[in-house]
Amino acid sequence: MNMKNLQLTLLVAFMVAFITKNFAQPKHYDIKNGIGLEGGITQFDIFTDNFETTRGQGWIGSLSTTVDLPHKWYNLSYSVQLSENNFGILGRASNSDITPVAIDFKVLTAQIALLWHVRIAKGHFTIDFGPMAQFNSKLEFIDDDQQGFLINGYDEIVATDITEISNIGLDGTVGATLGFSHFKLQAQYIYGLSNILSKLNSNEKLSTLENENKFKGNMSMIALTAIISI
């Protein structure tokens, strides 16, 4: 992560902490804070008209702080999540070989989330939603032998041409949490509100190709996690 991304990460973390401290904890209420450790699996894809994609699985881990607000109909939490996600883009070994094959990529993502938890059954079940700031690595090959494969739908674009995706994005998430005070299960659907492929539009090689549609894609992630609270 370069210095610009690091500065943005620290700024977002400071703002989230500042908001939580100043607006979520009025002094005349008995407010409880909790720390949660999460781990689980993900299913990842990119919704785009430019490529044919296949979803893949990965892992996710996070550290969260929850503020229990007894005078409100919701709780508030902020968290830092780290995940490694796999997915595929259909391609072919050469122009003479039209047999489609999934070019397998992995991408490392870090997310900073500020979530509201609507209490449906106090202490046991909540509906969760909120924004996330996301930081992405470039796409990495699971099989290095596929680096020179052509991307389906194009005659000249090879897999190495599309690895530099956008590093910073904004997401929205909705989900649910079920369980007891110290152990819960959580399901989240996370959707990328920003264009994760926008960086490809500034690629000199790709900009010279005839492409009626600019590169545009939105990340889609399902995360299923277990939470241990302390």
Secondary structure, DSSP 4 states (H G I P E B T S, - for coil): --HHHHHHHHHHHHHHHHHHHHHS--TTS--EEEEEEEEEEEEEEEEESSS-EEEEEEEEEEEEEEEE-TTSSEEEEEEEEEEEEEEEEEEESBTTB---EEEEEEEEEEEEEEEEEEEEETTTEEEEEEEEEEEE---EESSGGGTTPEETT-SS-BGGGG----SEEEEEEEEEEEE-SSEEEEEEEEEE-S-TTGGGGG-HHHHTS--SS---EEEEEEEEEEEEE-
